[in-house]
């Protein structure tokens, strides 16, 4: 299906919002502090903050440029605040008050009248009327002064070039520099209400595109998006055409309550496992999902930011090294064998389930990517103290999962798989107990590139345990984005088959998670992801989920739904034109070239097509009234130009020259990379860099011959759809793939009418039957 990577809004629907709309403020803060912002009404917002150190300082931010929304939905950049006034009521508690040294300050980043970068510090207390924790604040940007004491320290703000502004907030005991911990976690809040912008520039244009529903769901992530308001996120979800589930990854770095312990801040201490800002944000998020008709799924992973994980909870390899991921900073994995880690994880699951139930949302819980971590060099992390004890004290040593394993080692992997399944079952049971008698939908997420790594064939014993087989979960969710974006389609297909066979969930009890694109500037990844979505529809899963909203917004991905009543693909009848083309039939290759002639007679030529398109006139090939009747019948069966068909071009139908006998070395169709299994048939015209590459989408069945590095392949491959060769196993890196074949041209009749004069035909005059080539493939 078609998709679009939008870079900016160009004529699409727009609306207007008040500048300083509560939905579009964000927060920022240093780790391990946490803060969230929630829009509580059309003119109000609330910030919750949790402070742990004397140097913790957060900011409530308004950015002049929308850096977070999808390009079709963002507000227009406007750095000019002249003749604009912002008014609001300020209320706060648990933070430094307005009148304190280091109290809430509006920091404005921009440029001065001469264009030099400047920062101004506007003390809000100087513009407040009321008490230090309950006041009306009015800021006229054309008459706004930075400085602590006015007028003595006045530093006039230049309002015409403001990049962003943020209101700082800090805890009592803040000293601005010391990393020392506060005596205990300190919590504070801010409410801004009656927010109003007046003046000449009080409104902002904002994208108001409403993409029709695409039949897809969407995933979000708290770690990436917790700085935004839930209302802002879900506005994007709805207006980009997503419906149904919102799979919400709870993350591994921000949701948990921390306490100072030695030289670290660790999760898992006594009391509420969630910090207060996280509770407030998710309460609003689940409520907004319910209001907008979405069905949220809370996704809880065994992954935890390493710096906040107690040492005893970490999975470890044979040498005692902790399981560390490749993220920066790294995360680690909780050991399913550690009772303390699992009890804490269950308490987290209970807390989120209770929040969903409180919001009136269906309680849907996903166990996200639970596994025994395995490093790329084959070290599996089964050897933390709790795991060693659970496996008998001296479990078999596995130094490298890529090596051949003996029976003791595979038995250990089976034990590890059973323990993993037991731990996930305990997690699901905790959720069910928390919200009983309400029903719970339990899901498990399976990431096949890790769990079914081809160089570690026994890893599935531990990480895809048979204890997950249906009906252990209500539904299975499968993602394969590493293989998908790398083009490893053979591995993807074999993984689907293995997951189906091992766990036994039918397609309607599976979801497919498509994505994601880690870094910007990779349109090729989106091409493969979108194709993967199309392929997934063919498997008829319960739901297809795009992973995830941050990447969709960053890269401007828009899934374009089909027009109502229009077939997903153009109709094509895979039949051959029934009449042989006579020598008088016309074959015309055509290009589209724009030629501009300058005043001096020189030309500028622009070739608009990279490949020629063929036109035929097959009328001269009709030799008798019987053939004429056959032509008319074939034309009517195709509904004129409505349906495509095959045509054999008598002048060019072979990979060997134009009409020669094909051989397995005829055409170079690609090179192996160790992952790719699908290779499209190509024919080259000319040589070198100037050669035209023609995509062959309609090879003659049974005519294809293939070779790898010059060796003909009698087996180990098959003909795929759309003119492709599909190898059972990916050819090795650097290998040269060649093929030979016969082929037909996909064509259609060019006109809606077929004019044949009986008398003229009887007199020997051939009818005109124009046919045009159909573009297929890419």
Buried (B, 14 or more C-beta within 10 A) or exposed (E): BEBBBBEEBEEBEBEEBBBBBBBBBBBEBEBBBBBBBBBBEEBBBBBBBBBBBBBBBBBBBBBBEBEBBBBBBBBBEBBBBBBBBBBBBBBBEBBBBBBBEEBBBBBBBBBBEEEEEBEBBBBBBBBBEEEBBBBEBEBBBBEBBBBEEBEEEEBBBBBBBBBBBBBBBBBBBBEEEEEEBBEEBBBBBBBBBEBBBBBEBBBBBBBBBEBEBBBBBBBBBBBBBBBBBBBBBBBBBBBBBBBBBBBBBBBBBBBBBBBBBEEBBBBBBEEBBBBBBBBBBBBBBBBBBBEBEBBBBBBBBBBBBBBBBBEBBBBBBBEEBBBBBEEEEEBBBBBBBBEBBBEBBBBBBBBBBBBBBEBEBBBBBBBBBBBBBBBEEBBBBBBBBBBBEBBEEEBBEBBBBBEEBEEEBBBBBBBBBBBBBBBBBBBBBBBBEBBEEEEBBBBBBBBBBBBBBBEBEBBBBBBBBBBBBEEBBBBBBBBBBBBBBBBBBBBBBBBBEBBBEBBBBEBEBBBBBBBBBEEEEBEEBBBBBBBBBBBBBEBEBBBBBBBBBBBBBBBBBBBBBBEEEEEEEBEBBEEEBEBEBBEEBBBEBEEEEEEEEEEEEEEEEEEEEEBBBBBBBBBBBBEEEEBBEBBBEBBEEBEBBEBBBBBBBBEBBBBBEEEEEBBBBBBEBBBBBBBBBBBBBBBBBEEEEEEEBBBBBBBBEEBBBBBBEEEEBEEEBEBBEBBBBBBEEBBEEEBBBBBBBBBBBBBBBBBEEBEBEEEEBEEEEBBBBBBBBBEBBE
